[in-house]
Amino acid sequence: MNYTKGEWQIADGTFVYCLNSGGENRFDCGIQAGRDEHGKRTSIEELEANAHLISAAPDMYEALKEWLALLDKQREEYNTSLALIPGSIVKEGPIARKARRALSKAEGATVATKEAE
């Protein structure tokens, strides 16, 4: 996936950005207030929480990819060692499926919001 590498940072509570190695801006985005279904303005606390979530996205993406790769490797090794026992294949659980849907969404795939478990 080709996203902006580097440390995503926050300025002024709701402004997310990343600098290149020369200290120049690689990208930036401002989190702007909107309104909820009752017309109430989005709180500064919610906007700041959104900025923190966005700034952590690259780290979470990479960690999730690594975790799923480890899970796949362990499941493959475990299934290989149990291959002679009928019905012993370890199936993927709902948390791993949810993680895979999140990665697919981050990578731009159109994914169903709910998958049959």
SVG drawing of the C-alpha trace seen along z (x, -y; Angstrom):
<svg xmlns="http://www.w3.org/2000/svg" viewBox="-32 -25 49 64">
<polyline fill="none" stroke="black" stroke-width="0.4" points="0.0,0.0 1.4,-3.4 0.6,-5.7 2.8,-8.5 5.6,-7.0 6.9,-8.8 5.6,-10.0 2.1,-11.4 1.8,-14.2 -0.9,-16.5 -0.8,-20.3 -3.3,-22.6 -5.4,-19.5 -7.1,-18.8 -4.4,-19.2 -2.7,-16.0 0.5,-16.2 3.7,-14.5 7.1,-16.0 9.7,-14.6 13.3,-14.1 14.1,-17.7 11.4,-19.1 9.0,-19.9 5.4,-19.1 4.5,-15.7 0.8,-16.0 -1.7,-17.6 -5.3,-17.5 -7.5,-19.5 -10.3,-17.8 -13.3,-20.1 -16.5,-20.2 -19.8,-19.1 -23.1,-18.4 -24.7,-15.3 -28.2,-14.0 -29.7,-16.6 -27.9,-19.6 -25.4,-19.8 -21.9,-20.9 -19.1,-18.3 -17.3,-18.9 -13.6,-19.8 -13.0,-16.6 -14.4,-14.4 -12.5,-16.3 -9.2,-15.9 -10.0,-12.1 -10.5,-11.8 -7.2,-13.5 -5.4,-11.1 -7.0,-8.1 -6.0,-9.4 -2.4,-10.1 -2.1,-6.5 -3.5,-4.9 -0.2,-4.0 1.1,-2.4 -2.1,-0.4 -2.2,0.6 1.4,2.0 0.8,3.7 -2.4,5.4 -0.6,6.6 2.2,8.1 -0.3,9.7 -2.3,11.3 0.9,12.6 2.0,14.2 -1.5,15.6 -1.5,17.1 2.0,18.6 1.0,20.1 -2.3,21.5 -0.5,23.0 2.2,24.6 -0.5,25.9 -2.7,27.3 0.4,29.0 1.2,30.7 -2.4,31.9 -2.9,32.8 -3.3,36.5 -6.2,35.9 -9.6,35.7 -11.4,32.4 -8.5,30.8 -8.0,27.8 -8.0,24.5 -10.5,22.1 -10.2,18.3 -12.2,16.6 -14.4,13.5 -11.7,11.1 -9.2,12.1 -12.0,11.7 -12.8,8.3 -9.1,7.4 -8.8,8.5 -11.9,6.4 -10.3,3.4 -7.1,3.9 -9.1,4.3 -11.0,1.1 -7.7,-0.8 -6.3,0.5 -9.3,-0.9 -11.3,2.2 -15.1,2.1 -15.9,4.4 -19.2,5.5 -19.8,3.9 -20.9,7.3 -19.7,10.7 -21.3,14.0 -19.5,15.3"/>
</svg>
